[in-house]
Amino acid sequence: MKRIISLLIAVMTLVLFTAACGGNKAEEPTAPAAEKPAAEQPAEQPTAETVGKYQIPAIEEGKYNVAFVYVGPHDDGGWTQAHDVGRQYVEQNVDNVHTAYVELVAEGADAEQVIRSLARKGFDVIFTTSFGYMDASEIVAEEFPDVDIIHLTGFKSNEANFGNLMGAMEDMKYLAGMLAGSRAKMDGSTKIGYIATFPIPEELRLGNAFALGIQKTCPECTLDVRWIFTWHDPIVEKEAASSLFDAGADVVMTGADTPAPAEVAPEGKWGITYDYKGNCTLDTCLTSMYWNWGPEYARIVEASRAGTWKGGWEYFDADSGSLGLYGFMEGETLQPGVAELPKEDLDLVKSTLDKMLKGEFTRFDVFKGPIKDNQGNIVVPEGKSLEQADLDGFKEFGSPCNTCMYWWNENITAELPELK
């Protein structure tokens, strides 16, 4: 046994010695693999990049690339989610298109940075979906004349690659006002509330349309207003709604993103939500005035790719099919708080909506005189209507409007907002 162990030790020592002296033959260097011809190399795919605190998405080569800039989260249950549903509609219904979005983009300098980065990245069309993106969109459009930029809710255009898009949501707010007035009257109340975001023409226009609708079913009702100076803040929106309910409002309508009025409505009171079809889920919600952006977006994208789109001032009405009043559109069911309203009031809403969808009643009919403001002045004489510039503008903002939108309807108890 000792001999066997000694022999094994000797063999192991010899092996180690040989290796140390280079006894093993060195491996031949491997020849580098022949490079593929350029045509066979996989194409380098663009990647997302970080710009400031924002992630700028990549384009897809060989597709028509469309980007969306959002002021809120894509799933906010309101304004931004309605736009994101429209984005998905484009991707699903327009051939060979790639879409992407950047969310929670602050208005101002941040927006300009993000829009410029998307243009540099190679996006063909950029939709900027908040009023405060207007100036940034205009600046970037001048720098990138081959990129079509469509701004939502504003009033500027270069009549080339930069224009704006909006719809007559005042139609639906007018109808919602009829429902709010009818509900308040049925409940023995005369007070209704409105949560407003920023003092811009859009918010006064929509508030006045709501107030005009209220007058149709409840002439004695009044409308109070709370300004919240934000588009999306669930806490602030709930506080504003609660404040209006505490002040005696029977129904509260919102111009902001979340379904806050319906969420905080006390027993026996009601909320009206906005922007997104899917946010009127509680029994305390009377209705929602919502957008269907998809067909409009698809139309613009296809025109842009064909080279026929030209920036201008596009403002669609209810007959476009892009506006809705929840519970009253095809396939929808009336909410419990609406289904029990007086038949004559429901018939008025239904017949007016029918005329709107046929193009027989437009935004100009909503604002047809006589209309008096809450200072006792005749704003629109009998037989006259406001013009588009009046719906869109403040003289203080440089608009060429005549009557303009800086007034409150006679049944609104709030003072006019201070313009900055």
C-alpha positions in Angstrom: 0.0 0.0 0.0 2.9 2.4 0.8 4.4 1.7 -2.6 1.1 2.5 -4.3 0.7 5.8 -2.5 4.3 6.7 -3.3 3.7 5.9 -6.9 0.6 8.1 -7.1 2.4 11.0 -5.5 5.3 10.7 -8.0 2.8 10.7 -10.9 1.0 13.8 -9.6 4.3 15.6 -9.1 5.4 14.9 -12.6 2.1 16.2 -14.1 2.3 19.4 -12.1 5.9 19.9 -13.1 5.2 19.4 -16.8 2.3 21.9 -16.7 4.5 24.5 -14.9 7.1 24.2 -17.6 4.7 24.6 -20.4 4.6 21.0 -21.3 0.9 21.3 -22.4 0.6 22.6 -25.9 -0.8 26.1 -26.0 -4.2 26.4 -27.7 -4.0 28.0 -31.2 -5.6 31.5 -31.3 -9.0 31.4 -32.7 -9.4 33.3 -36.0 -11.9 36.1 -35.7 -15.2 35.3 -37.2 -15.8 36.8 -40.6 -18.0 39.9 -40.4 -21.4 39.7 -42.0 -21.9 41.9 -45.0 -23.5 45.2 -44.1 -26.8 44.1 -45.6 -26.9 41.2 -43.2 -26.3 43.2 -40.0 -29.4 43.6 -37.9 -30.7 47.1 -38.0 -29.9 49.1 -34.9 -33.2 49.8 -33.1 -33.7 53.3 -31.5 -34.1 53.1 -27.8 -35.9 55.2 -25.2 -33.8 58.0 -23.6 -34.1 60.0 -20.4 -34.5 63.8 -20.8 -34.6 65.5 -17.5 -37.2 63.5 -15.5 -39.0 62.2 -18.5 -38.5 59.0 -20.5 -38.7 59.8 -24.2 -40.0 56.7 -26.1 -38.4 55.3 -29.2 -39.8 55.3 -32.7 -40.3 52.1 -34.7 -38.5 52.1 -38.1 -40.7 51.6 -41.1 -43.8 52.8 -39.3 -45.6 56.2 -39.1 -44.8 57.3 -35.6 -47.3 59.2 -33.5 -46.6 60.6 -30.0 -48.9 62.0 -27.3 -48.0 64.4 -24.5 -50.2 64.0 -21.4 -50.6 66.4 -18.5 -51.8 63.6 -16.1 -51.3 59.9 -15.7 -52.6 57.8 -18.6 -55.0 56.0 -16.4 -56.4 59.0 -14.5 -60.0 58.1 -15.1 -60.6 61.4 -16.8 -59.2 63.7 -19.4 -55.9 61.9 -20.0 -57.3 58.4 -20.0 -59.8 59.5 -22.7 -56.9 60.6 -24.8 -55.1 57.4 -24.2 -58.1 55.4 -25.3 -58.0 57.5 -28.4 -54.3 56.7 -28.9 -55.0 53.0 -28.6 -57.8 53.4 -31.2 -55.2 54.8 -33.6 -52.8 52.0 -33.1 -55.6 49.4 -33.6 -57.3 51.0 -36.6 -54.7 52.8 -38.7 -52.3 50.5 -40.7 -48.6 50.5 -40.0 -48.7 53.1 -37.2 -46.7 53.1 -33.9 -47.9 55.2 -31.0 -46.3 56.2 -27.7 -46.8 58.7 -24.9 -45.1 60.7 -22.2 -47.3 61.3 -19.2 -47.3 63.8 -16.3 -45.6 66.5 -18.3 -45.7 69.8 -16.6 -46.9 72.8 -18.6 -44.3 75.4 -19.6 -40.5 74.7 -20.0 -40.9 70.9 -19.3 -43.4 70.6 -22.0 -41.2 72.4 -24.5 -38.3 70.1 -23.7 -40.4 66.9 -24.1 -42.0 68.0 -27.4 -38.7 69.0 -28.8 -37.1 65.6 -27.8 -40.0 63.7 -29.4 -39.5 65.7 -32.6 -35.7 65.0 -32.6 -36.4 61.4 -31.9 -38.2 61.1 -35.2 -41.9 61.2 -34.4 -44.0 62.2 -37.4 -47.0 63.5 -35.5 -47.2 64.9 -32.0 -50.5 65.5 -30.1 -50.1 67.9 -27.1 -53.1 67.5 -25.0 -53.3 70.4 -22.5 -54.0 74.1 -22.8 -50.7 75.0 -21.2 -48.8 73.2 -23.9 -49.8 75.8 -26.5 -46.8 78.1 -26.6 -44.3 75.2 -26.3 -46.0 73.4 -29.3 -45.8 76.6 -31.4 -42.1 77.0 -30.7 -41.2 73.4 -31.5 -43.3 73.4 -34.7 -41.3 76.3 -36.1 -38.1 74.4 -35.4 -39.3 71.1 -37.0 -41.4 72.0 -40.1 -41.6 68.3 -41.1 -43.3 67.3 -37.9 -47.1 67.9 -37.6 -48.0 69.1 -34.1 -51.6 69.3 -33.0 -52.5 71.1 -29.8 -55.6 70.4 -27.9 -57.9 73.1 -26.5 -55.9 76.1 -27.6 -56.3 78.8 -30.2 -53.0 79.2 -32.0 -52.0 77.9 -35.5 -49.2 78.6 -38.0 -51.5 77.3 -40.8 -48.8 74.8 -41.8 -47.5 72.1 -39.4 -49.1 73.5 -36.2 -52.8 73.7 -35.5 -55.3 73.1 -32.7 -58.1 70.7 -32.1 -61.1 70.9 -29.8 -64.7 69.8 -29.7 -68.0 71.4 -28.6 -68.2 69.8 -25.1 -70.4 72.8 -24.3 -73.1 70.7 -26.0 -72.9 67.9 -23.5 -72.4 70.3 -20.5 -75.6 72.0 -21.6 -77.5 68.7 -21.5 -75.9 67.8 -18.2 -77.1 71.2 -16.9 -80.7 70.2 -17.8 -80.2 67.0 -15.8 -78.7 68.8 -12.8 -81.6 71.3 -12.8 -84.2 68.6 -13.0 -82.6 66.6 -10.2 -82.2 69.6 -7.9 -85.8 70.6 -8.5 -87.0 67.1 -7.8 -85.0 67.1 -4.6 -86.5 70.4 -3.5 -83.2 72.2 -3.8 -82.1 75.3 -5.8 -78.3 75.1 -5.4 -75.9 73.4 -7.8 -72.0 73.5 -7.8 -69.2 73.6 -10.4 -65.6 72.7 -9.9 -63.5 74.8 -12.3 -59.8 74.3 -13.1 -58.1 77.4 -14.5 -59.5 80.8 -15.5 -59.3 80.2 -19.3 -62.1 80.7 -21.9 -62.8 77.0 -22.0 -63.7 76.8 -18.3 -66.0 79.8 -18.5 -67.6 78.6 -21.7 -68.3 75.2 -20.2 -69.6 76.6 -16.9 -71.9 79.0 -18.8 -73.2 76.2 -21.0 -73.9 74.1 -17.9 -75.7 77.1 -16.3 -77.8 77.7 -19.5 -78.9 74.1 -19.4 -79.9 74.4 -15.7 -82.1 77.3 -16.6 -84.1 75.1 -19.0 -85.3 72.7 -16.3 -84.9 74.8 -13.1 -85.1 78.6 -13.7 -84.9 79.3 -10.0 -81.7 77.3 -9.5 -78.3 79.0 -8.9 -74.8 77.8 -9.6 -71.8 78.3 -7.3 -68.2 77.8 -8.4 -64.9 76.6 -6.8 -61.6 77.3 -8.6 -59.0 74.7 -7.9 -56.1 75.7 -10.3 -55.2 72.2 -11.2 -56.2 69.7 -13.9 -55.6 66.6 -11.8 -55.4 66.4 -8.0 -57.7 63.9 -6.4 -57.4 65.4 -2.9 -58.0 69.0 -4.0 -60.9 67.9 -6.2 -62.6 66.1 -3.4 -62.1 69.0 -1.1 -63.7 71.4 -3.6 -66.6 69.0 -4.1 -67.2 68.6 -0.4 -67.0 72.4 0.0 -69.8 72.9 -2.5 -71.9 70.1 -1.0 -71.4 71.6 2.5 -72.6 75.0 1.1 -75.9 73.4 0.1 -75.3 72.2 -3.5 -77.5 69.3 -4.4 -75.6 68.4 -7.6 -71.9 69.1 -8.3 -70.3 69.0 -11.8 -66.6 69.0 -12.4 -64.3 70.4 -15.1 -61.3 68.4 -13.7 -60.1 64.8 -14.1 -61.3 62.6 -11.3 -64.8 61.5 -10.4 -64.5 63.3 -7.1 -68.1 64.8 -7.0 -69.6 61.4 -7.2 -67.1 59.9 -4.7 -67.8 62.4 -2.0 -71.5 63.1 -2.6 -73.4 62.7 0.7 -76.5 60.5 0.8 -79.2 62.1 -1.3 -76.8 64.3 -3.3 -75.2 63.8 -6.7 -72.1 64.2 -8.8 -71.5 64.7 -12.5 -68.2 63.5 -13.8 -66.3 64.5 -16.9 -64.0 63.4 -19.8 -64.0 59.6 -19.6 -66.8 57.2 -20.3 -65.7 54.7 -17.7 -65.8 57.0 -14.6 -69.5 57.2 -13.9 -69.7 53.9 -12.0 -71.2 54.9 -8.6 -75.0 55.3 -8.1 -74.3 58.9 -6.9 -73.1 59.7 -10.4 -75.9 61.2 -12.6 -73.9 61.2 -15.8 -70.5 61.9 -17.4 -69.8 64.2 -20.3 -67.1 62.3 -22.2 -64.8 62.4 -25.2 -64.3 59.8 -28.0 -61.0 61.1 -29.5 -60.1 58.0 -31.5 -61.8 58.7 -34.8 -60.6 62.3 -34.8 -57.0 61.2 -34.1 -57.1 58.5 -36.8 -58.4 61.0 -39.4 -55.6 63.5 -38.6 -52.9 60.8 -38.6 -54.0 59.4 -42.0 -54.2 62.9 -43.5 -50.7 63.7 -42.1 -49.2 60.6 -43.6 -50.9 61.5 -47.0 -49.4 65.0 -46.8 -52.9 66.6 -46.9 -53.2 67.7 -43.3 -52.7 71.5 -42.7 -52.6 73.1 -39.3 -55.7 75.2 -38.6 -58.5 75.6 -36.2 -60.5 72.4 -36.0 -63.6 72.3 -33.8 -65.9 69.4 -34.1 -69.5 69.3 -32.9 -71.7 66.5 -31.5 -72.6 65.2 -35.0 -68.9 64.0 -35.3 -69.7 61.1 -32.9 -66.8 62.2 -30.7 -68.8 63.6 -27.8 -71.0 61.6 -25.4 -73.4 62.0 -22.5 -73.3 58.8 -20.4 -76.5 56.9 -20.1 -78.0 58.5 -23.3 -75.8 57.1 -26.0 -76.5 53.9 -27.9 -76.1 50.8 -25.7 -76.0 52.7 -22.5 -78.3 52.6 -19.5 -79.6 55.6 -17.5 -78.0 56.0 -14.1 -80.4 55.5 -11.1 -80.5 59.2 -10.2 -81.5 60.1 -13.8 -83.9 57.3 -14.6 -86.4 58.6 -12.0 -86.4 62.2 -13.3 -89.6 63.7 -14.7 -90.5 62.4 -18.2 -90.8 65.9 -19.7 -87.2 66.7 -18.6 -85.8 63.5 -19.9 -87.7 64.0 -23.2 -86.1 67.4 -23.5 -82.6 66.0 -23.0 -83.2 63.2 -25.4 -84.7 65.3 -28.1 -82.0 68.0 -27.9 -79.3 65.3 -28.0 -81.0 63.8 -31.1 -80.9 67.1 -32.8 -77.2 67.6 -31.9 -76.2 64.2 -33.3 -78.0 65.1 -36.5 -76.2 68.4 -36.8 -79.5 70.3 -36.3 -78.5 71.9 -32.9 -74.9 73.1 -32.5 -72.7 75.0 -30.0 -74.0 78.2 -31.5 -77.5 77.2 -30.6 -76.4 76.6 -27.0 -75.2 80.2 -26.9 -78.2 81.8 -28.7 -79.8 84.8 -27.2 -81.3 86.2 -25.3 -78.5 85.6 -22.7 -78.0 87.9 -19.7 -74.9 87.9 -17.4 -75.0 88.0 -13.6 -74.5 91.8 -13.7 -77.8 92.3 -15.5 -76.2 93.0 -18.9 -77.5 91.5 -22.2 -74.6 89.5 -23.4 -76.3 88.0 -26.5 -79.5 89.7 -27.8 -82.5 87.7 -28.9 -82.0 85.9 -32.2 -78.2 86.3 -32.1 -75.5 83.8 -31.4 -71.9 83.9 -30.2 -69.3 83.3 -32.9 -66.3 80.9 -32.6 -63.9 83.6 -31.6 -66.2 84.6 -28.7 -66.4 81.0 -27.5 -62.6 80.7 -27.6 -61.3 84.0 -26.4 -60.6 86.7 -23.9 -59.7 90.2 -25.1 -57.2 90.2 -22.3 -55.4 87.3 -24.0 -55.3 89.1 -27.3 -58.3 87.4 -28.9 -60.1 89.1 -31.8 -63.4 88.2 -30.2 -66.3 90.7 -30.0 -68.4 89.5 -27.1 -65.7 87.2 -25.7 -66.2 84.7 -22.9 -65.3 86.8 -19.9 -68.8 86.8 -18.3 -70.9 84.6 -16.0 -74.5 83.6 -16.9 -77.2 85.3 -14.7 -77.8 82.2 -12.5 -74.1 81.9 -11.5 -73.5 83.5 -8.0 -69.7 83.6 -8.2 -67.6 86.5 -9.2 -65.6 86.5 -12.4 -62.1 85.0 -12.0 -59.1 87.3 -12.0 -57.1 87.0 -15.2 -53.4 86.7 -15.1 
